[in-house]
Amino acid sequence: QVQLVESGGGLVQAGGSLRLSCAGSGSTSSIYAMGWYRQAPGKQRELVAVISNGGSTNYADFVKGRFTISRDSSKNTVYLQMNSLKPEDTAVYYCNAAAWVIAIKRDYWGQGTQVTVSS
């Protein structure tokens, strides 16, 4: 009922910047929060940042001061501005949407976009 498509990943040098986008479609009115997660090879998926419909944000400690999550509700899109990138930021970044569907909380995921930061 909710489809998410990420874009904006790529290859950058350490200290560079990228802006990720996640476009939602389907029953987007059911979404109450969206976030970005990342997963590096051999590592567990981890939360990067989340934003609620009310605009409240929360960030993982390792990205505070470097990444900014934002949204454009008119376009059903959430963004992640990543600055001062480090090699350890290399991962597949996934967009997540938490939604109410028939009174049940459900999570939806995009296909992921690769971010590679060279040293």
C-alpha positions as CSV (number, residue, x, y, z in Angstrom):
1,Q,0.0,0.0,0.0
2,V,3.1,2.2,0.3
3,Q,5.9,2.2,-2.2
4,L,9.2,3.9,-1.6
5,V,11.9,4.7,-4.1
6,E,15.4,6.0,-3.0
7,S,17.8,8.0,-5.2
8,G,20.8,10.2,-4.9
9,G,23.5,7.7,-3.8
10,G,26.9,7.6,-5.4
11,L,30.6,7.7,-5.0
12,V,32.2,10.7,-3.2
13,Q,35.4,11.5,-1.5
14,A,35.8,11.8,2.3
15,G,34.5,15.2,3.3
16,G,32.1,15.5,0.4
17,S,28.3,15.7,0.4
18,L,25.3,13.8,-1.0
19,R,21.6,14.4,-0.8
20,L,19.4,11.3,-0.8
21,S,15.7,11.4,-1.8
22,C,12.9,9.0,-1.0
23,A,9.7,9.4,-3.0
24,G,6.6,7.7,-1.5
25,S,3.5,6.6,-3.3
26,G,0.4,4.7,-2.6
27,S,-1.4,5.2,0.7
28,T,1.0,7.8,1.9
29,S,-1.6,9.5,4.1
30,S,-1.3,6.5,6.4
31,I,2.4,7.3,7.2
32,Y,3.2,8.8,10.6
33,A,7.0,8.8,10.4
34,M,9.7,8.2,7.9
35,G,13.4,7.5,8.4
36,W,16.7,6.5,6.9
37,Y,18.5,3.3,7.8
38,R,21.8,2.0,6.5
39,Q,23.5,-1.4,6.2
40,A,27.1,-2.1,5.5
41,P,28.3,-5.5,4.3
42,G,28.4,-7.9,7.2
43,K,26.8,-5.4,9.5
44,Q,23.4,-5.0,11.1
45,R,21.0,-2.4,9.7
46,E,21.0,0.7,11.8
47,L,18.9,3.8,12.2
48,V,20.4,7.0,10.7
49,A,17.6,9.5,11.2
50,V,13.8,9.7,11.5
51,I,11.2,12.5,11.1
52,S,7.6,12.4,12.2
53,N,4.6,13.9,10.5
54,G,4.8,16.7,13.1
55,G,8.4,17.5,12.1
56,S,10.2,16.1,15.1
57,T,13.6,14.6,14.2
58,N,15.9,12.1,15.8
59,Y,19.5,11.2,14.7
60,A,22.0,8.5,15.5
61,D,24.9,9.8,17.4
62,F,27.4,9.1,14.7
63,V,25.7,11.5,12.2
64,K,24.7,14.3,14.5
65,G,26.0,17.6,13.2
66,R,26.7,16.1,9.7
67,F,23.3,14.8,8.4
68,T,20.0,16.5,8.2
69,I,16.6,14.8,7.5
70,S,13.8,16.8,6.0
71,R,10.6,16.3,4.1
72,D,8.4,17.8,1.5
73,S,4.9,16.7,2.2
74,S,3.5,18.1,-1.0
75,K,5.7,15.7,-2.9
76,N,5.5,12.8,-0.4
77,T,9.3,12.9,-0.3
78,V,11.8,12.7,2.5
79,Y,15.5,13.8,2.1
80,L,18.7,13.1,3.8
81,Q,21.4,15.8,3.4
82,M,24.8,14.2,4.2
83,N,27.8,16.4,4.7
84,S,31.3,15.8,5.9
85,L,31.0,12.2,4.8
86,K,33.4,9.6,6.1
87,P,34.5,6.2,4.7
88,E,32.6,4.5,7.5
89,D,29.4,6.0,6.1
90,T,29.7,3.6,3.2
91,A,26.6,1.5,3.1
92,V,23.3,0.9,1.4
93,Y,20.9,3.5,2.6
94,Y,17.2,2.5,2.9
95,C,14.2,4.6,3.3
96,N,11.6,3.5,5.8
97,A,8.0,4.5,6.4
98,A,6.0,3.6,9.4
99,A,2.3,3.6,8.7
100,W,-1.1,2.7,10.0
101,V,-2.8,0.3,7.7
102,I,-6.3,-1.0,8.7
103,A,-5.4,0.0,12.3
104,I,-2.2,-2.0,12.2
105,K,1.3,-0.5,12.3
106,R,3.4,-1.6,9.4
107,D,6.8,-0.8,8.1
108,Y,7.6,-0.3,4.4
109,W,11.1,-0.2,2.8
110,G,12.6,1.1,-0.3
111,Q,15.1,-0.8,-2.4
112,G,18.1,1.1,-1.1
113,T,20.7,3.3,-2.7
114,Q,24.4,2.7,-2.4
115,V,26.6,5.4,-0.8
116,T,30.3,4.9,-1.1
117,V,32.8,7.2,0.5
118,S,36.4,6.9,-0.6
119,S,39.3,7.8,1.7
